[in-house]
Each structure stands twice: as C-alpha cells, then as structure tokens.
C-alpha cells in the first residue's frame, strides 16, 4: 500500500532579461516567452572551455539579437487555419 502526499516543488517566480533588465512574474503574460540558454562550453571553445554559461532574454531582446538568423520551422497558427482555396464544396 502506498500513501500519496504532495510536497512543494521550486519554480521560477521572477525572471529578468540579462540584456534590457525587463522582468516578468511567472503568472504575467510574456513570462513563457523568455528564452533561457544554458550551455556547457566544450574544448573547441578554447578560452571558454569548461565554462557553464547561462543567459535569459525577453522575447524582444531575443528577436532583436537573433531574429535575423532564425529559421521558422513551424507555425502552428497558420497550420490550423483552414485554407479556403483547399476546401471542397
Ligand atoms: Zn530584454
């Protein structure tokens, strides 16, 4: 027999953008849009070898910095909208 209980788990209450300093509480719109990079640098990074780096960016800063280079793999909004030209009558 197992008796279940719940224990509190840690969560991110507040996140700050490392570029602009903007912040969001976890229940605020935009909190989920932060991009958090957590990366371990390997030996080919030469001077950064062995470092574990982290950066948190709000979506606006992320887009400003990396938007010119990203590729859109999928757009779920346009994918679910019916295309009238493909509907059979
Ligand atoms: Zn920002």
PDB file of the backbone (N, CA, C, O) and the ligand in Angstrom, with CONECT records:
HET     ZN  A 101       1
ATOM      1  N   UNK A   1       0.837  -1.176   0.000  1.00  0.00           N
ATOM      2  CA  UNK A   1       0.000   0.000   0.000  1.00  0.00           C
ATOM      3  C   UNK A   1       0.881   1.238   0.000  1.00  0.00           C
ATOM      4  O   UNK A   1       1.898   1.298   0.692  1.00  0.00           O
ATOM      5  N   UNK A   2       0.482   2.203  -0.772  1.00  0.00           N
ATOM      6  CA  UNK A   2       1.232   3.455  -0.859  1.00  0.00           C
ATOM      7  C   UNK A   2       0.315   4.596  -0.448  1.00  0.00           C
ATOM      8  O   UNK A   2      -0.839   4.679  -0.869  1.00  0.00           O
ATOM      9  N   UNK A   3       0.848   5.453   0.367  1.00  0.00           N
ATOM     10  CA  UNK A   3       0.115   6.664   0.742  1.00  0.00           C
ATOM     11  C   UNK A   3       0.746   7.836   0.006  1.00  0.00           C
ATOM     12  O   UNK A   3       1.948   8.077   0.123  1.00  0.00           O
ATOM     13  N   UNK A   4      -0.041   8.540  -0.728  1.00  0.00           N
ATOM     14  CA  UNK A   4       0.476   9.666  -1.505  1.00  0.00           C
ATOM     15  C   UNK A   4       0.425  10.954  -0.699  1.00  0.00           C
ATOM     16  O   UNK A   4      -0.479  11.182   0.105  1.00  0.00           O
ATOM     17  N   UNK A   5       1.400  11.762  -0.938  1.00  0.00           N
ATOM     18  CA  UNK A   5       1.443  13.093  -0.346  1.00  0.00           C
ATOM     19  C   UNK A   5       2.060  14.012  -1.400  1.00  0.00           C
ATOM     20  O   UNK A   5       2.679  13.538  -2.353  1.00  0.00           O
ATOM     21  N   UNK A   6       1.900  15.262  -1.240  1.00  0.00           N
ATOM     22  CA  UNK A   6       2.484  16.231  -2.161  1.00  0.00           C
ATOM     23  C   UNK A   6       3.471  17.102  -1.405  1.00  0.00           C
ATOM     24  O   UNK A   6       3.266  17.453  -0.243  1.00  0.00           O
ATOM     25  N   UNK A   7       4.533  17.434  -2.094  1.00  0.00           N
ATOM     26  CA  UNK A   7       5.477  18.364  -1.494  1.00  0.00           C
ATOM     27  C   UNK A   7       5.750  19.481  -2.486  1.00  0.00           C
ATOM     28  O   UNK A   7       5.758  19.262  -3.698  1.00  0.00           O
ATOM     29  N   UNK A   8       5.970  20.663  -1.971  1.00  0.00           N
ATOM     30  CA  UNK A   8       6.162  21.790  -2.880  1.00  0.00           C
ATOM     31  C   UNK A   8       7.425  21.621  -3.718  1.00  0.00           C
ATOM     32  O   UNK A   8       8.444  21.115  -3.249  1.00  0.00           O
ATOM     33  N   UNK A   9       7.328  22.055  -4.957  1.00  0.00           N
ATOM     34  CA  UNK A   9       8.475  21.997  -5.860  1.00  0.00           C
ATOM     35  C   UNK A   9       8.914  23.427  -6.179  1.00  0.00           C
ATOM     36  O   UNK A   9       8.072  24.314  -6.319  1.00  0.00           O
ATOM     37  N   UNK A  10      10.207  23.654  -6.292  1.00  0.00           N
ATOM     38  CA  UNK A  10      10.668  25.004  -6.630  1.00  0.00           C
ATOM     39  C   UNK A  10      10.260  25.374  -8.048  1.00  0.00           C
ATOM     40  O   UNK A  10      10.166  24.520  -8.929  1.00  0.00           O
ATOM     41  N   UNK A  11      10.023  26.648  -8.246  1.00  0.00           N
ATOM     42  CA  UNK A  11       9.702  27.137  -9.580  1.00  0.00           C
ATOM     43  C   UNK A  11      10.267  28.546  -9.717  1.00  0.00           C
ATOM     44  O   UNK A  11      10.603  29.192  -8.724  1.00  0.00           O
ATOM     45  N   UNK A  12      10.366  29.010 -10.944  1.00  0.00           N
ATOM     46  CA  UNK A  12      10.891  30.356 -11.200  1.00  0.00           C
ATOM     47  C   UNK A  12       9.751  31.344 -10.964  1.00  0.00           C
ATOM     48  O   UNK A  12       8.756  31.343 -11.690  1.00  0.00           O
ATOM     49  N   UNK A  13       9.902  32.171  -9.960  1.00  0.00           N
ATOM     50  CA  UNK A  13       8.885  33.163  -9.611  1.00  0.00           C
ATOM     51  C   UNK A  13       9.037  34.430 -10.448  1.00  0.00           C
ATOM     52  O   UNK A  13       8.049  35.055 -10.834  1.00  0.00           O
ATOM     53  N   UNK A  14      10.278  34.796 -10.719  1.00  0.00           N
ATOM     54  CA  UNK A  14      10.571  36.043 -11.425  1.00  0.00           C
ATOM     55  C   UNK A  14      11.745  35.788 -12.361  1.00  0.00           C
ATOM     56  O   UNK A  14      12.709  35.112 -12.002  1.00  0.00           O
ATOM     57  N   UNK A  15      11.648  36.335 -13.554  1.00  0.00           N
ATOM     58  CA  UNK A  15      12.759  36.203 -14.483  1.00  0.00           C
ATOM     59  C   UNK A  15      13.129  37.594 -14.999  1.00  0.00           C
ATOM     60  O   UNK A  15      12.264  38.423 -15.281  1.00  0.00           O
ATOM     61  N   UNK A  16      14.418  37.820 -15.113  1.00  0.00           N
ATOM     62  CA  UNK A  16      14.913  39.117 -15.580  1.00  0.00           C
ATOM     63  C   UNK A  16      15.693  38.925 -16.870  1.00  0.00           C
ATOM     64  O   UNK A  16      16.446  37.962 -17.014  1.00  0.00           O
ATOM     65  N   UNK A  17      15.508  39.842 -17.803  1.00  0.00           N
ATOM     66  CA  UNK A  17      16.248  39.804 -19.059  1.00  0.00           C
ATOM     67  C   UNK A  17      17.662  40.306 -18.791  1.00  0.00           C
ATOM     68  O   UNK A  17      17.850  41.382 -18.222  1.00  0.00           O
ATOM     69  N   UNK A  18      18.648  39.525 -19.201  1.00  0.00           N
ATOM     70  CA  UNK A  18      20.038  39.903 -18.985  1.00  0.00           C
ATOM     71  C   UNK A  18      20.482  41.036 -19.902  1.00  0.00           C
ATOM     72  O   UNK A  18      21.542  41.620 -19.678  1.00  0.00           O
ATOM     73  N   UNK A  19      19.701  41.360 -20.925  1.00  0.00           N
ATOM     74  CA  UNK A  19      20.085  42.455 -21.823  1.00  0.00           C
ATOM     75  C   UNK A  19      19.420  43.772 -21.408  1.00  0.00           C
ATOM     76  O   UNK A  19      20.108  44.773 -21.209  1.00  0.00           O
ATOM     77  N   UNK A  20      18.097  43.779 -21.276  1.00  0.00           N
ATOM     78  CA  UNK A  20      17.394  45.042 -21.015  1.00  0.00           C
ATOM     79  C   UNK A  20      16.978  45.208 -19.555  1.00  0.00           C
ATOM     80  O   UNK A  20      16.596  46.303 -19.142  1.00  0.00           O
ATOM     81  N   UNK A  21      17.050  44.145 -18.782  1.00  0.00           N
ATOM     82  CA  UNK A  21      16.664  44.230 -17.374  1.00  0.00           C
ATOM     83  C   UNK A  21      15.170  44.094 -17.138  1.00  0.00           C
ATOM     84  O   UNK A  21      14.714  44.146 -15.996  1.00  0.00           O
ATOM     85  N   UNK A  22      14.408  43.922 -18.202  1.00  0.00           N
ATOM     86  CA  UNK A  22      12.966  43.740 -18.048  1.00  0.00           C
ATOM     87  C   UNK A  22      12.676  42.482 -17.242  1.00  0.00           C
ATOM     88  O   UNK A  22      13.423  41.506 -17.301  1.00  0.00           O
ATOM     89  N   UNK A  23      11.592  42.516 -16.496  1.00  0.00           N
ATOM     90  CA  UNK A  23      11.279  41.366 -15.660  1.00  0.00           C
ATOM     91  C   UNK A  23       9.814  40.976 -15.787  1.00  0.00           C
ATOM     92  O   UNK A  23       8.958  41.796 -16.116  1.00  0.00           O
ATOM     93  N   UNK A  24       9.553  39.721 -15.521  1.00  0.00           N
ATOM     94  CA  UNK A  24       8.186  39.199 -15.536  1.00  0.00           C
ATOM     95  C   UNK A  24       8.015  38.232 -14.373  1.00  0.00           C
ATOM     96  O   UNK A  24       8.884  37.409 -14.086  1.00  0.00           O
ATOM     97  N   UNK A  25       6.886  38.357 -13.726  1.00  0.00           N
ATOM     98  CA  UNK A  25       6.492  37.382 -12.713  1.00  0.00           C
ATOM     99  C   UNK A  25       5.957  36.156 -13.447  1.00  0.00           C
ATOM    100  O   UNK A  25       5.519  36.256 -14.593  1.00  0.00           O
ATOM    101  N   UNK A  26       5.994  35.030 -12.802  1.00  0.00           N
ATOM    102  CA  UNK A  26       5.641  33.792 -13.505  1.00  0.00           C
ATOM    103  C   UNK A  26       4.205  33.758 -14.011  1.00  0.00           C
ATOM    104  O   UNK A  26       3.917  33.025 -14.957  1.00  0.00           O
ATOM    105  N   UNK A  27       3.305  34.516 -13.423  1.00  0.00           N
ATOM    106  CA  UNK A  27       1.915  34.496 -13.876  1.00  0.00           C
ATOM    107  C   UNK A  27       1.626  35.587 -14.909  1.00  0.00           C
ATOM    108  O   UNK A  27       0.510  35.660 -15.423  1.00  0.00           O
ATOM    109  N   UNK A  28       2.604  36.430 -15.221  1.00  0.00           N
ATOM    110  CA  UNK A  28       2.394  37.527 -16.163  1.00  0.00           C
ATOM    111  C   UNK A  28       2.518  37.052 -17.612  1.00  0.00           C
ATOM    112  O   UNK A  28       3.319  36.167 -17.915  1.00  0.00           O
ATOM    113  N   UNK A  29       1.717  37.648 -18.506  1.00  0.00           N
ATOM    114  CA  UNK A  29       1.901  37.351 -19.926  1.00  0.00           C
ATOM    115  C   UNK A  29       3.316  37.740 -20.352  1.00  0.00           C
ATOM    116  O   UNK A  29       3.824  38.791 -19.962  1.00  0.00           O
ATOM    117  N   UNK A  30       3.928  36.904 -21.136  1.00  0.00           N
ATOM    118  CA  UNK A  30       5.292  37.149 -21.601  1.00  0.00           C
ATOM    119  C   UNK A  30       6.332  36.357 -20.841  1.00  0.00           C
ATOM    120  O   UNK A  30       7.453  36.191 -21.321  1.00  0.00           O
ATOM    121  N   UNK A  31       5.982  35.861 -19.658  1.00  0.00           N
ATOM    122  CA  UNK A  31       6.925  35.070 -18.870  1.00  0.00           C
ATOM    123  C   UNK A  31       7.373  33.842 -19.654  1.00  0.00           C
ATOM    124  O   UNK A  31       8.556  33.504 -19.675  1.00  0.00           O
ATOM    125  N   UNK A  32       6.422  33.185 -20.293  1.00  0.00           N
ATOM    126  CA  UNK A  32       6.745  31.952 -21.025  1.00  0.00           C
ATOM    127  C   UNK A  32       7.542  32.221 -22.296  1.00  0.00           C
ATOM    128  O   UNK A  32       8.110  31.302 -22.886  1.00  0.00           O
ATOM    129  N   UNK A  33       7.581  33.482 -22.713  1.00  0.00           N
ATOM    130  CA  UNK A  33       8.288  33.807 -23.959  1.00  0.00           C
ATOM    131  C   UNK A  33       9.762  34.115 -23.739  1.00  0.00           C
ATOM    132  O   UNK A  33      10.498  34.329 -24.702  1.00  0.00           O
ATOM    133  N   UNK A  34      10.196  34.139 -22.500  1.00  0.00           N
ATOM    134  CA  UNK A  34      11.626  34.317 -22.253  1.00  0.00           C
ATOM    135  C   UNK A  34      12.389  33.146 -22.858  1.00  0.00           C
ATOM    136  O   UNK A  34      11.921  32.008 -22.844  1.00  0.00           O
ATOM    137  N   UNK A  35      13.558  33.442 -23.384  1.00  0.00           N
ATOM    138  CA  UNK A  35      14.431  32.401 -23.927  1.00  0.00           C
ATOM    139  C   UNK A  35      15.595  32.253 -22.958  1.00  0.00           C
ATOM    140  O   UNK A  35      16.317  33.210 -22.679  1.00  0.00           O
ATOM    141  N   UNK A  36      15.763  31.050 -22.457  1.00  0.00           N
ATOM    142  CA  UNK A  36      16.795  30.775 -21.457  1.00  0.00           C
ATOM    143  C   UNK A  36      17.794  29.794 -22.051  1.00  0.00           C
ATOM    144  O   UNK A  36      17.459  28.664 -22.404  1.00  0.00           O
ATOM    145  N   UNK A  37      19.020  30.260 -22.148  1.00  0.00           N
ATOM    146  CA  UNK A  37      20.088  29.435 -22.707  1.00  0.00           C
ATOM    147  C   UNK A  37      20.972  28.962 -21.568  1.00  0.00           C
ATOM    148  O   UNK A  37      21.408  29.749 -20.728  1.00  0.00           O
ATOM    149  N   UNK A  38      21.226  27.681 -21.556  1.00  0.00           N
ATOM    150  CA  UNK A  38      22.021  27.034 -20.524  1.00  0.00           C
ATOM    151  C   UNK A  38      22.981  26.124 -21.277  1.00  0.00           C
ATOM    152  O   UNK A  38      22.570  25.094 -21.811  1.00  0.00           O
ATOM    153  N   UNK A  39      24.258  26.498 -21.323  1.00  0.00           N
ATOM    154  CA  UNK A  39      25.171  25.810 -22.226  1.00  0.00           C
ATOM    155  C   UNK A  39      26.507  25.517 -21.555  1.00  0.00           C
ATOM    156  O   UNK A  39      27.075  26.362 -20.863  1.00  0.00           O
ATOM    157  N   UNK A  40      26.984  24.321 -21.774  1.00  0.00           N
ATOM    158  CA  UNK A  40      28.305  23.938 -21.293  1.00  0.00           C
ATOM    159  C   UNK A  40      29.282  24.066 -22.454  1.00  0.00           C
ATOM    160  O   UNK A  40      29.084  23.448 -23.500  1.00  0.00           O
ATOM    161  N   UNK A  41      30.319  24.850 -22.285  1.00  0.00           N
ATOM    162  CA  UNK A  41      31.300  25.081 -23.353  1.00  0.00           C
ATOM    163  C   UNK A  41      32.328  23.950 -23.366  1.00  0.00           C
ATOM    164  O   UNK A  41      32.922  23.622 -22.339  1.00  0.00           O
ATOM    165  N   UNK A  42      32.521  23.376 -24.515  1.00  0.00           N
ATOM    166  CA  UNK A  42      33.461  22.282 -24.672  1.00  0.00           C
ATOM    167  C   UNK A  42      34.841  22.759 -25.066  1.00  0.00           C
ATOM    168  O   UNK A  42      35.104  23.960 -25.133  1.00  0.00           O
ATOM    169  N   UNK A  43      35.719  21.804 -25.327  1.00  0.00           N
ATOM    170  CA  UNK A  43      37.126  22.136 -25.557  1.00  0.00           C
ATOM    171  C   UNK A  43      37.384  22.937 -26.816  1.00  0.00           C
ATOM    172  O   UNK A  43      38.395  23.634 -26.903  1.00  0.00           O
ATOM    173  N   UNK A  44      36.477  22.855 -27.816  1.00  0.00           N
ATOM    174  CA  UNK A  44      36.711  23.618 -29.042  1.00  0.00           C
ATOM    175  C   UNK A  44      36.407  25.104 -28.870  1.00  0.00           C
ATOM    176  O   UNK A  44      36.681  25.897 -29.771  1.00  0.00           O
ATOM    177  N   UNK A  45      35.845  25.490 -27.725  1.00  0.00           N
ATOM    178  CA  UNK A  45      35.593  26.917 -27.495  1.00  0.00           C
ATOM    179  C   UNK A  45      36.840  27.627 -26.973  1.00  0.00           C
ATOM    180  O   UNK A  45      36.803  28.822 -26.678  1.00  0.00           O
ATOM    181  N   UNK A  46      37.920  26.902 -26.864  1.00  0.00           N
ATOM    182  CA  UNK A  46      39.237  27.397 -26.457  1.00  0.00           C
ATOM    183  C   UNK A  46      39.173  28.133 -25.109  1.00  0.00           C
ATOM    184  O   UNK A  46      39.225  27.499 -24.055  1.00  0.00           O
ATOM    185  N   UNK A  47      39.062  29.453 -25.142  1.00  0.00           N
ATOM    186  CA  UNK A  47      39.162  30.213 -23.888  1.00  0.00           C
ATOM    187  C   UNK A  47      37.958  30.012 -22.958  1.00  0.00           C
ATOM    188  O   UNK A  47      38.039  30.336 -21.774  1.00  0.00           O
ATOM    189  N   UNK A  48      36.854  29.486 -23.473  1.00  0.00           N
ATOM    190  CA  UNK A  48      35.673  29.273 -22.626  1.00  0.00           C
ATOM    191  C   UNK A  48      35.514  27.810 -22.222  1.00  0.00           C
ATOM    192  O   UNK A  48      34.533  27.442 -21.576  1.00  0.00           O
ATOM    193  N   UNK A  49      36.469  26.990 -22.600  1.00  0.00           N
ATOM    194  CA  UNK A  49      36.408  25.559 -22.266  1.00  0.00           C
ATOM    195  C   UNK A  49      36.170  25.365 -20.770  1.00  0.00           C
ATOM    196  O   UNK A  49      36.855  25.945 -19.929  1.00  0.00           O
ATOM    197  N   UNK A  50      35.189  24.540 -20.473  1.00  0.00           N
ATOM    198  CA  UNK A  50      34.895  24.217 -19.078  1.00  0.00           C
ATOM    199  C   UNK A  50      33.889  25.141 -18.424  1.00  0.00           C
ATOM    200  O   UNK A  50      33.429  24.877 -17.313  1.00  0.00           O
ATOM    201  N   UNK A  51      33.544  26.224 -19.104  1.00  0.00           N
ATOM    202  CA  UNK A  51      32.573  27.145 -18.503  1.00  0.00           C
ATOM    203  C   UNK A  51      31.157  26.644 -18.759  1.00  0.00           C
ATOM    204  O   UNK A  51      30.866  26.068 -19.807  1.00  0.00           O
ATOM    205  N   UNK A  52      30.301  26.870 -17.802  1.00  0.00           N
ATOM    206  CA  UNK A  52      28.874  26.617 -17.980  1.00  0.00           C
ATOM    207  C   UNK A  52      28.217  27.988 -17.995  1.00  0.00           C
ATOM    208  O   UNK A  52      28.233  28.699 -16.990  1.00  0.00           O
ATOM    209  N   UNK A  53      27.641  28.361 -19.131  1.00  0.00           N
ATOM    210  CA  UNK A  53      27.101  29.715 -19.272  1.00  0.00           C
ATOM    211  C   UNK A  53      25.578  29.689 -19.327  1.00  0.00           C
ATOM    212  O   UNK A  53      24.965  28.733 -19.802  1.00  0.00           O
ATOM    213  N   UNK A  54      24.995  30.767 -18.826  1.00  0.00           N
ATOM    214  CA  UNK A  54      23.544  30.915 -18.842  1.00  0.00           C
ATOM    215  C   UNK A  54      23.206  32.339 -19.263  1.00  0.00           C
ATOM    216  O   UNK A  54      23.916  33.283 -18.916  1.00  0.00           O
ATOM    217  N   UNK A  55      22.136  32.484 -20.001  1.00  0.00           N
ATOM    218  CA  UNK A  55      21.621  33.815 -20.333  1.00  0.00           C
ATOM    219  C   UNK A  55      20.106  33.704 -20.475  1.00  0.00           C
ATOM    220  O   UNK A  55      19.589  32.756 -21.065  1.00  0.00           O
ATOM    221  N   UNK A  56      19.411  34.691 -19.923  1.00  0.00           N
ATOM    222  CA  UNK A  56      17.954  34.760 -20.018  1.00  0.00           C
ATOM    223  C   UNK A  56      17.607  36.037 -20.767  1.00  0.00           C
ATOM    224  O   UNK A  56      18.038  37.126 -20.389  1.00  0.00           O
ATOM    225  N   UNK A  57      16.830  35.897 -21.824  1.00  0.00           N
ATOM    226  CA  UNK A  57      16.472  37.046 -22.649  1.00  0.00           C
ATOM    227  C   UNK A  57      14.966  37.126 -22.814  1.00  0.00           C
ATOM    228  O   UNK A  57      14.301  36.113 -23.033  1.00  0.00           O
ATOM    229  N   UNK A  58      14.420  38.362 -22.706  1.00  0.00           N
ATOM    230  CA  UNK A  58      13.000  38.539 -23.015  1.00  0.00           C
ATOM    231  C   UNK A  58      12.856  38.319 -24.527  1.00  0.00           C
ATOM    232  O   UNK A  58      13.836  38.331 -25.272  1.00  0.00           O
ATOM    233  N   UNK A  59      11.626  38.122 -24.946  1.00  0.00           N
ATOM    234  CA  UNK A  59      11.420  37.813 -26.356  1.00  0.00           C
ATOM    235  C   UNK A  59      11.873  38.964 -27.266  1.00  0.00           C
ATOM    236  O   UNK A  59      12.434  38.725 -28.336  1.00  0.00           O
ATOM    237  N   UNK A  60      11.628  40.215 -26.838  1.00  0.00           N
ATOM    238  CA  UNK A  60      12.010  41.361 -27.669  1.00  0.00           C
ATOM    239  C   UNK A  60      13.525  41.404 -27.883  1.00  0.00           C
ATOM    240  O   UNK A  60      13.986  41.638 -29.000  1.00  0.00           O
ATOM    241  N   UNK A  61      14.284  41.184 -26.840  1.00  0.00           N
ATOM    242  CA  UNK A  61      15.748  41.197 -26.967  1.00  0.00           C
ATOM    243  C   UNK A  61      16.230  39.988 -27.757  1.00  0.00           C
ATOM    244  O   UNK A  61      17.154  40.094 -28.564  1.00  0.00           O
ATOM    245  N   UNK A  62      15.610  38.850 -27.525  1.00  0.00           N
ATOM    246  CA  UNK A  62      15.973  37.648 -28.278  1.00  0.00           C
ATOM    247  C   UNK A  62      15.762  37.874 -29.773  1.00  0.00           C
ATOM    248  O   UNK A  62      16.619  37.543 -30.593  1.00  0.00           O
ATOM    249  N   UNK A  63      14.600  38.445 -30.113  1.00  0.00           N
ATOM    250  CA  UNK A  63      14.302  38.681 -31.527  1.00  0.00           C
ATOM    251  C   UNK A  63      15.232  39.735 -32.119  1.00  0.00           C
ATOM    252  O   UNK A  63      15.694  39.600 -33.252  1.00  0.00           O
ATOM    253  N   UNK A  64      15.501  40.783 -31.346  1.00  0.00           N
ATOM    254  CA  UNK A  64      16.409  41.832 -31.832  1.00  0.00           C
ATOM    255  C   UNK A  64      17.793  41.254 -32.128  1.00  0.00           C
ATOM    256  O   UNK A  64      18.407  41.591 -33.141  1.00  0.00           O
ATOM    257  N   UNK A  65      18.277  40.391 -31.252  1.00  0.00           N
ATOM    258  CA  UNK A  65      19.630  39.868 -31.388  1.00  0.00           C
ATOM    259  C   UNK A  65      19.731  38.717 -32.387  1.00  0.00           C
ATOM    260  O   UNK A  65      20.680  38.654 -33.169  1.00  0.00           O
ATOM    261  N   UNK A  66      18.766  37.819 -32.361  1.00  0.00           N
ATOM    262  CA  UNK A  66      18.895  36.600 -33.167  1.00  0.00           C
ATOM    263  C   UNK A  66      17.834  36.439 -34.252  1.00  0.00           C
ATOM    264  O   UNK A  66      17.922  35.525 -35.073  1.00  0.00           O
ATOM    265  N   UNK A  67      16.832  37.318 -34.265  1.00  0.00           N
ATOM    266  CA  UNK A  67      15.775  37.225 -35.265  1.00  0.00           C
ATOM    267  C   UNK A  67      16.278  37.171 -36.698  1.00  0.00           C
ATOM    268  O   UNK A  67      15.743  36.412 -37.507  1.00  0.00           O
ATOM    269  N   UNK A  68      17.317  37.975 -37.038  1.00  0.00           N
ATOM    270  CA  UNK A  68      17.806  37.925 -38.418  1.00  0.00           C
ATOM    271  C   UNK A  68      18.372  36.561 -38.822  1.00  0.00           C
ATOM    272  O   UNK A  68      18.532  36.287 -40.011  1.00  0.00           O
ATOM    273  N   UNK A  69      18.668  35.722 -37.858  1.00  0.00           N
ATOM    274  CA  UNK A  69      19.315  34.440 -38.174  1.00  0.00           C
ATOM    275  C   UNK A  69      18.423  33.219 -37.997  1.00  0.00           C
ATOM    276  O   UNK A  69      18.775  32.123 -38.433  1.00  0.00           O
ATOM    277  N   UNK A  70      17.253  33.406 -37.351  1.00  0.00           N
ATOM    278  CA  UNK A  70      16.468  32.209 -37.061  1.00  0.00           C
ATOM    279  C   UNK A  70      15.707  31.727 -38.284  1.00  0.00           C
ATOM    280  O   UNK A  70      15.478  32.473 -39.236  1.00  0.00           O
ATOM    281  N   UNK A  71      15.325  30.467 -38.233  1.00  0.00           N
ATOM    282  CA  UNK A  71      14.525  29.835 -39.270  1.00  0.00           C
ATOM    283  C   UNK A  71      13.203  29.427 -38.636  1.00  0.00           C
ATOM    284  O   UNK A  71      13.190  28.867 -37.540  1.00  0.00           O
ATOM    285  N   UNK A  72      12.093  29.699 -39.310  1.00  0.00           N
ATOM    286  CA  UNK A  72      10.789  29.285 -38.789  1.00  0.00           C
ATOM    287  C   UNK A  72      10.557  27.859 -39.252  1.00  0.00           C
ATOM    288  O   UNK A  72      10.369  27.601 -40.441  1.00  0.00           O
ATOM    289  N   UNK A  73      10.571  26.943 -38.307  1.00  0.00           N
ATOM    290  CA  UNK A  73      10.384  25.537 -38.628  1.00  0.00           C
ATOM    291  C   UNK A  73       8.907  25.210 -38.785  1.00  0.00           C
ATOM    292  O   UNK A  73       8.528  24.375 -39.605  1.00  0.00           O
ATOM    293  N   UNK A  74       8.078  25.877 -37.991  1.00  0.00           N
ATOM    294  CA  UNK A  74       6.666  25.546 -37.976  1.00  0.00           C
ATOM    295  C   UNK A  74       5.898  26.729 -37.447  1.00  0.00           C
ATOM    296  O   UNK A  74       6.387  27.436 -36.565  1.00  0.00           O
ATOM    297  N   UNK A  75       4.710  26.963 -37.961  1.00  0.00           N
ATOM    298  CA  UNK A  75       3.819  28.000 -37.448  1.00  0.00           C
ATOM    299  C   UNK A  75       2.481  27.348 -37.190  1.00  0.00           C
ATOM    300  O   UNK A  75       1.690  27.140 -38.110  1.00  0.00           O
ATOM    301  N   UNK A  76       2.232  27.026 -35.931  1.00  0.00           N
ATOM    302  CA  UNK A  76       1.009  26.283 -35.609  1.00  0.00           C
ATOM    303  C   UNK A  76      -0.242  27.108 -35.831  1.00  0.00           C
ATOM    304  O   UNK A  76      -1.316  26.532 -36.004  1.00  0.00           O
ATOM    305  N   UNK A  77      -0.154  28.426 -35.834  1.00  0.00           N
ATOM    306  CA  UNK A  77      -1.343  29.256 -36.043  1.00  0.00           C
ATOM    307  C   UNK A  77      -1.796  29.154 -37.494  1.00  0.00           C
ATOM    308  O   UNK A  77      -2.975  28.915 -37.757  1.00  0.00           O
ATOM    309  N   UNK A  78      -0.892  29.330 -38.420  1.00  0.00           N
ATOM    310  CA  UNK A  78      -1.288  29.240 -39.826  1.00  0.00           C
ATOM    311  C   UNK A  78      -1.560  27.800 -40.238  1.00  0.00           C
ATOM    312  O   UNK A  78      -2.284  27.555 -41.203  1.00  0.00           O
ATOM    313  N   UNK A  79      -0.984  26.848 -39.511  1.00  0.00           N
ATOM    314  CA  UNK A  79      -1.182  25.444 -39.858  1.00  0.00           C
ATOM    315  C   UNK A  79      -2.590  24.965 -39.546  1.00  0.00           C
ATOM    316  O   UNK A  79      -3.091  24.049 -40.199  1.00  0.00           O
ATOM    317  N   UNK A  80      -3.245  25.581 -38.542  1.00  0.00           N
ATOM    318  CA  UNK A  80      -4.579  25.092 -38.178  1.00  0.00           C
ATOM    319  C   UNK A  80      -5.699  25.916 -38.809  1.00  0.00           C
ATOM    320  O   UNK A  80      -6.864  25.521 -38.773  1.00  0.00           O
ATOM    321  N   UNK A  81      -5.341  27.062 -39.387  1.00  0.00           N
ATOM    322  CA  UNK A  81      -6.365  27.857 -40.043  1.00  0.00           C
ATOM    323  C   UNK A  81      -6.700  27.202 -41.382  1.00  0.00           C
ATOM    324  O   UNK A  81      -5.811  26.877 -42.168  1.00  0.00           O
ATOM    325  N   UNK A  82      -7.982  27.018 -41.623  1.00  0.00           N
ATOM    326  CA  UNK A  82      -8.344  26.399 -42.900  1.00  0.00           C
ATOM    327  C   UNK A  82      -8.008  27.321 -44.069  1.00  0.00           C
ATOM    328  O   UNK A  82      -8.171  28.539 -44.008  1.00  0.00           O
ATOM    329  N   UNK A  83      -7.542  26.693 -45.111  1.00  0.00           N
ATOM    330  CA  UNK A  83      -7.239  27.432 -46.334  1.00  0.00           C
ATOM    331  C   UNK A  83      -8.451  27.331 -47.241  1.00  0.00           C
ATOM    332  O   UNK A  83      -8.734  26.267 -47.792  1.00  0.00           O
ATOM    333  N   UNK A  84      -9.178  28.450 -47.399  1.00  0.00           N
ATOM    334  CA  UNK A  84     -10.437  28.396 -48.193  1.00  0.00           C
ATOM    335  C   UNK A  84     -10.242  27.853 -49.590  1.00  0.00           C
ATOM    336  O   UNK A  84     -11.158  27.234 -50.131  1.00  0.00           O
ATOM    337  N   UNK A  85      -9.106  28.056 -50.186  1.00  0.00           N
ATOM    338  CA  UNK A  85      -8.905  27.584 -51.555  1.00  0.00           C
ATOM    339  C   UNK A  85      -8.800  26.062 -51.625  1.00  0.00           C
ATOM    340  O   UNK A  85      -8.941  25.478 -52.699  1.00  0.00           O
ATOM    341  N   UNK A  86      -8.551  25.413 -50.473  1.00  0.00           N
ATOM    342  CA  UNK A  86      -8.423  23.958 -50.467  1.00  0.00           C
ATOM    343  C   UNK A  86      -9.670  23.259 -49.964  1.00  0.00           C
ATOM    344  O   UNK A  86      -9.703  22.029 -49.915  1.00  0.00           O
ATOM    345  N   UNK A  87     -10.715  24.021 -49.582  1.00  0.00           N
ATOM    346  CA  UNK A  87     -11.947  23.408 -49.109  1.00  0.00           C
ATOM    347  C   UNK A  87     -12.780  22.935 -50.296  1.00  0.00           C
ATOM    348  O   UNK A  87     -12.951  23.653 -51.281  1.00  0.00           O
ATOM    349  N   UNK A  88     -13.292  21.714 -50.180  1.00  0.00           N
ATOM    350  CA  UNK A  88     -14.158  21.177 -51.245  1.00  0.00           C
ATOM    351  C   UNK A  88     -15.581  21.613 -50.966  1.00  0.00           C
ATOM    352  O   UNK A  88     -16.005  21.662 -49.812  1.00  0.00           O
ATOM    353  N   UNK A  89     -16.303  21.922 -51.996  1.00  0.00           N
ATOM    354  CA  UNK A  89     -17.701  22.325 -51.824  1.00  0.00           C
ATOM    355  C   UNK A  89     -18.629  21.230 -52.244  1.00  0.00           C
ATOM    356  O   UNK A  89     -19.847  21.391 -52.168  1.00  0.00           O
TER     357      UNK A  89
HETATM  358 ZN    ZN A 101      15.073  42.204 -22.812  1.00  0.00          ZN
END
